[in-house]
Amino acid sequence: MSVSRTNFLSTTINLTCVLFVGGTLAQSADINRNCTAKEIQAHPGNVSYRTLNATGALDIKGLGDANIGIPLPTWTWSTGVQNIRNSEDNLTFFYQQPVWLDTHGTDLASEDLEYEMCYLTLSGYSASAQKRGQGDSGDCTKFFNQQCVDEWRKVLSDEGSRYIRSNITQNPCKSLLQLAPESCKDFQDVSRSAGSIPPENRTCPFGLGDPDYDTVFRGATLANEAAAKNDTTDFLVYDQTVTSIVPFFALAWSRSAPVQWSDARVMCLSTPNITEGSRKPSGVPSLGSRFALDPIIILGSILLYMLL
């Protein structure tokens, strides 16, 4: 499977520290929206979807029926790290990691789409696992190993085939949480989140769609500023977030007979491109005592933005 990194960088901003707030670029969520940027509007959480500390992107073959004789188009999965202040206590903040998708022409919102999609993401790996995975090309063979990657792809595809055979239509994606490839047993003690990638997610460039409308899943790390307010060099949670490798799997399966197929992708996303003005970590930090007590992994939603 061929994958390549894309040198993606969000809109350049000048940052003097890693803590910031902003507004959200939003627009109406009508089905025929043209994804043109509107004026900045207020949004709960004061999230700015153009304000990212670090970004990364991965070009990979899109999901589809590989047996039709037509090459599948390239899709681009991008991710980034952003900081969101908690307005209620002004002492805690979240490092969120949005993920968005450019399908380069595949309309996932089309009523004629002949397949359904799920995602599975894993989090909570040890510092040693994160250090081992640095420099992974995006195919997860360095973060895991080739045998583990191959088996993940197989069990995911097999699960898609089971959905077809059993005509499973109610919350099928939740079964992905139970998958545990035997060759990957050393990588199983982690947090998991899975869900569908619904067709109502319109295909808009990152920052131009309505974030509420496009939200599918979000994962975030909660930090406590009070613990580090007297130490301006304490960037432990930030460094850990920016250097994290995020295993992110996608599954698609046909929903109409007689054509039946299942297809899966195993990806490891990272954010190697540091936005100008943001801190550039020297490496993956070790998990010290403060880090073990501070962050809380919140299973909410990673943002998937889809661009035609």
C-alpha positions as CSV (number, residue, x, y, z in Angstrom):
1,M,0.0,0.0,0.0
2,S,1.5,3.3,-1.1
3,V,1.3,6.3,1.3
4,S,3.0,9.6,1.2
5,R,3.3,12.6,3.5
6,T,1.9,15.9,2.3
7,N,3.7,19.1,3.3
8,F,0.6,20.8,4.6
9,L,0.6,23.9,6.7
10,S,-2.4,25.8,7.9
11,T,-2.8,29.5,7.6
12,T,0.3,31.1,9.0
13,I,-0.2,32.9,12.3
14,N,2.2,34.7,14.7
15,L,2.1,33.1,18.1
16,T,4.1,34.1,21.1
17,C,3.0,31.1,23.2
18,V,1.1,28.0,22.8
19,L,-2.1,29.2,24.5
20,F,-4.6,31.0,22.4
21,V,-8.3,31.5,21.7
22,G,-10.1,32.6,18.6
23,G,-13.4,32.5,16.6
24,T,-14.8,29.9,14.2
25,L,-15.2,30.3,10.5
26,A,-18.8,29.1,10.0
27,Q,-21.4,29.0,7.3
28,S,-24.9,27.7,6.7
29,A,-25.2,24.0,6.5
30,D,-27.4,23.7,3.5
31,I,-26.8,20.7,1.2
32,N,-25.6,22.9,-1.7
33,R,-23.2,25.1,0.2
34,N,-20.3,26.3,-1.8
35,C,-17.8,26.2,1.1
36,T,-16.9,29.9,0.7
37,A,-15.4,31.4,3.9
38,K,-17.8,33.7,5.7
39,E,-16.9,36.3,8.3
40,I,-15.7,35.0,11.6
41,Q,-18.5,34.3,14.1
42,A,-18.5,33.4,17.8
43,H,-18.8,29.8,18.7
44,P,-19.0,27.8,22.0
45,G,-15.5,27.2,23.2
46,N,-14.0,30.0,21.2
47,V,-12.5,27.5,18.8
48,S,-10.6,28.8,15.8
49,Y,-10.3,26.2,13.1
50,R,-7.6,28.1,11.4
51,T,-5.4,28.3,14.5
52,L,-3.3,25.2,14.7
53,N,0.1,24.8,16.5
54,A,1.1,21.9,14.3
55,T,-0.2,20.0,11.2
56,G,0.4,16.9,9.1
57,A,-1.2,15.2,6.1
58,L,-1.1,11.8,4.5
59,D,-1.9,10.9,0.9
60,I,-3.3,7.4,0.6
61,K,-5.5,5.3,-1.8
62,G,-9.1,6.0,-1.2
63,L,-11.6,3.4,0.0
64,G,-13.7,1.6,-2.6
65,D,-14.1,-1.6,-4.7
66,A,-10.6,-2.6,-5.8
67,N,-12.0,-5.2,-8.2
68,I,-13.8,-2.9,-10.7
69,G,-10.6,-2.4,-12.7
70,I,-10.5,1.4,-12.2
71,P,-7.7,2.8,-10.0
72,L,-9.0,4.2,-6.7
73,P,-8.4,8.0,-6.3
74,T,-6.0,9.4,-3.7
75,W,-7.5,10.7,-0.5
76,T,-5.7,13.1,1.8
77,W,-6.1,12.7,5.6
78,S,-4.9,15.7,7.5
79,T,-4.6,16.4,11.2
80,G,-3.5,19.3,13.5
81,V,-3.1,20.3,17.1
82,Q,-5.0,23.2,18.6
83,N,-5.5,24.7,22.1
84,I,-8.9,25.5,23.5
85,R,-9.3,27.5,26.8
86,N,-12.0,26.4,29.3
87,S,-14.0,29.6,29.7
88,E,-15.6,28.4,32.9
89,D,-12.5,28.1,35.1
90,N,-9.9,29.8,32.9
91,L,-7.3,27.4,34.4
92,T,-7.8,24.3,32.2
93,F,-7.4,24.0,28.5
94,F,-7.7,21.3,25.9
95,Y,-5.3,20.2,23.3
96,Q,-7.6,19.0,20.5
97,Q,-6.4,17.1,17.5
98,P,-8.9,17.5,14.6
99,V,-8.7,15.1,11.6
100,W,-10.2,16.1,8.2
101,L,-10.4,14.4,4.8
102,D,-9.9,15.6,1.3
103,T,-11.5,13.0,-1.1
104,H,-10.3,14.8,-4.2
105,G,-13.7,14.3,-6.0
106,T,-15.5,11.5,-4.2
107,D,-18.7,13.0,-2.9
108,L,-19.4,11.2,0.5
109,A,-22.6,13.3,0.8
110,S,-24.1,11.9,-2.4
111,E,-27.4,10.0,-2.1
112,D,-26.0,7.6,-4.7
113,L,-23.0,6.6,-2.6
114,E,-23.0,2.8,-2.6
115,Y,-21.0,2.2,0.6
116,E,-20.9,3.1,4.3
117,M,-17.9,4.0,6.4
118,C,-16.5,3.6,9.9
119,Y,-13.5,4.8,11.7
120,L,-11.5,3.4,14.6
121,T,-8.9,5.4,16.5
122,L,-6.5,4.3,19.3
123,S,-4.9,6.5,22.0
124,G,-3.0,6.3,25.2
125,Y,0.2,4.6,24.0
126,S,3.3,4.7,26.2
127,A,6.1,7.2,25.6
128,S,8.3,4.3,24.5
129,A,5.8,3.4,21.8
130,Q,5.6,7.0,20.7
131,K,9.3,7.3,20.5
132,R,9.5,4.1,18.5
133,G,7.0,5.4,16.0
134,Q,8.6,8.8,15.3
135,G,9.3,9.0,11.6
136,D,6.6,6.5,10.7
137,S,5.7,7.2,7.0
138,G,2.0,6.9,7.8
139,D,1.6,3.2,7.1
140,C,2.1,2.3,10.8
141,T,4.8,-0.3,10.0
142,K,7.3,1.6,12.3
143,F,4.8,2.4,15.0
144,F,3.5,-1.2,15.0
145,N,5.1,-3.7,12.6
146,Q,4.2,-5.1,9.2
147,Q,2.5,-8.2,10.5
148,C,0.4,-6.2,12.9
149,V,-0.6,-3.7,10.2
150,D,-1.5,-6.6,7.8
151,E,-3.6,-8.3,10.4
152,W,-5.4,-5.0,11.4
153,R,-6.3,-4.5,7.7
154,K,-7.6,-8.1,7.5
155,V,-9.7,-8.1,10.6
156,L,-11.2,-4.7,9.6
157,S,-12.1,-5.9,6.1
158,D,-13.5,-9.2,7.5
159,E,-15.7,-7.1,9.8
160,G,-17.0,-5.2,6.9
161,S,-17.8,-8.4,5.1
162,R,-19.6,-9.6,8.2
163,Y,-21.8,-6.5,8.1
164,I,-22.8,-7.3,4.6
165,R,-23.5,-11.0,5.2
166,S,-25.5,-10.3,8.4
167,N,-27.2,-7.2,7.0
168,I,-26.1,-5.2,10.1
169,T,-27.5,-1.7,9.8
170,Q,-27.9,-0.6,13.5
171,N,-24.7,0.9,15.0
172,P,-22.4,-1.5,13.1
173,C,-19.2,0.5,13.9
174,K,-19.3,-0.2,17.6
175,S,-18.1,-3.8,16.9
176,L,-14.7,-2.4,15.9
177,L,-14.0,-1.6,19.5
178,Q,-13.8,-5.4,20.1
179,L,-11.2,-6.2,17.4
180,A,-7.9,-7.4,18.8
181,P,-5.5,-8.9,16.2
182,E,-3.4,-11.6,17.7
183,S,-0.1,-10.3,16.3
184,C,-0.9,-6.9,17.8
185,K,-1.4,-8.1,21.4
186,D,1.5,-5.9,22.6
187,F,-0.4,-2.8,21.4
188,Q,-3.9,-3.6,22.9
189,D,-3.8,-1.8,26.3
190,V,-5.1,1.5,24.9
191,S,-8.2,3.6,24.7
192,R,-10.4,3.1,21.6
193,S,-13.1,5.1,19.9
194,A,-15.2,4.1,16.9
195,G,-18.1,5.5,14.9
196,S,-19.6,6.0,11.5
197,I,-18.6,8.6,9.0
198,P,-22.2,9.7,8.1
199,P,-23.2,11.1,4.7
200,E,-24.4,14.3,6.2
201,N,-20.8,15.4,6.6
202,R,-20.5,17.7,3.7
203,T,-17.3,18.0,1.7
204,C,-15.7,21.3,2.6
205,P,-12.1,22.5,3.1
206,F,-10.7,22.7,6.6
207,G,-11.9,25.9,8.2
208,L,-14.7,26.6,5.7
209,G,-17.5,24.3,6.9
210,D,-19.7,24.6,9.9
211,P,-17.8,22.7,12.7
212,D,-21.0,21.5,14.4
213,Y,-22.3,20.2,11.1
214,D,-19.1,18.4,10.2
215,T,-18.2,17.0,13.6
216,V,-18.0,13.2,13.8
217,F,-15.6,12.4,16.7
218,R,-13.2,14.4,18.9
219,G,-10.3,13.3,21.1
220,A,-8.6,15.8,23.5
221,T,-6.2,16.0,26.3
222,L,-7.1,18.1,29.3
223,A,-4.3,20.1,31.0
224,N,-4.2,22.2,34.2
225,E,-2.5,25.6,33.7
226,A,-2.5,26.2,37.5
227,A,0.0,23.4,37.9
228,A,2.4,25.1,35.6
229,K,1.6,28.8,36.0
230,N,4.9,29.5,37.8
231,D,7.0,27.6,35.3
232,T,7.0,29.1,31.8
233,T,9.1,26.2,30.5
234,D,6.5,23.6,31.4
235,F,5.3,22.4,28.0
236,L,5.0,18.7,28.8
237,V,1.5,18.2,27.7
238,Y,2.0,20.3,24.6
239,D,5.1,18.4,23.6
240,Q,3.4,15.1,24.2
241,T,0.4,16.1,22.0
242,V,2.5,17.5,19.1
243,T,4.8,14.5,18.9
244,S,2.0,11.9,19.2
245,I,1.5,9.3,16.6
246,V,-2.3,8.6,16.2
247,P,-3.4,5.2,14.8
248,F,-6.5,6.0,12.7
249,F,-8.3,3.2,10.8
250,A,-11.0,3.6,8.2
251,L,-13.4,0.9,6.9
252,A,-15.9,0.9,4.0
253,W,-18.3,-1.7,2.8
254,S,-20.9,-1.9,0.0
255,R,-24.5,-1.7,1.0
256,S,-26.2,-3.0,-2.2
257,A,-26.3,-6.3,-3.9
258,P,-25.1,-8.0,-6.1
259,V,-21.8,-6.0,-5.8
260,Q,-20.3,-6.8,-2.4
261,W,-16.9,-5.6,-1.2
262,S,-15.1,-4.5,1.9
263,D,-12.0,-2.3,2.1
264,A,-9.9,-0.9,5.0
265,R,-7.0,1.5,5.6
266,V,-4.6,1.5,8.5
267,M,-3.0,4.9,9.0
268,C,-0.7,6.6,11.6
269,L,-1.2,10.3,11.6
270,S,1.2,12.8,13.0
271,T,1.8,16.6,13.1
272,P,5.5,17.2,12.0
273,N,4.8,20.7,10.5
274,I,5.0,23.2,13.4
275,T,3.2,26.5,12.7
276,E,5.5,29.6,12.7
277,G,5.5,31.0,16.2
278,S,4.6,27.8,18.0
279,R,7.0,25.7,20.1
280,K,9.0,23.0,18.3
281,P,9.5,20.0,20.7
282,S,13.0,18.5,20.9
283,G,11.5,15.0,21.0
284,V,8.9,12.8,22.7
285,P,8.9,13.7,26.4
286,S,9.1,10.9,29.1
287,L,6.0,10.4,31.1
288,G,6.9,12.1,34.4
289,S,4.8,12.2,37.6
290,R,2.9,15.4,36.7
291,F,2.0,14.1,33.3
292,A,0.6,10.9,34.8
293,L,-1.7,13.0,37.1
294,D,-2.7,15.9,34.8
295,P,-4.1,14.9,31.4
296,I,-7.4,13.2,31.0
297,I,-8.2,11.5,27.7
298,I,-11.7,12.6,26.7
299,L,-13.5,10.5,24.1
300,G,-15.6,13.0,22.3
301,S,-15.0,13.7,18.5
302,I,-12.1,14.1,16.1
303,L,-13.2,16.5,13.4
304,L,-13.5,15.0,10.0
305,Y,-13.7,17.7,7.3
306,M,-14.3,16.4,3.8
307,L,-13.4,18.3,0.7
308,L,-14.5,17.6,-2.9
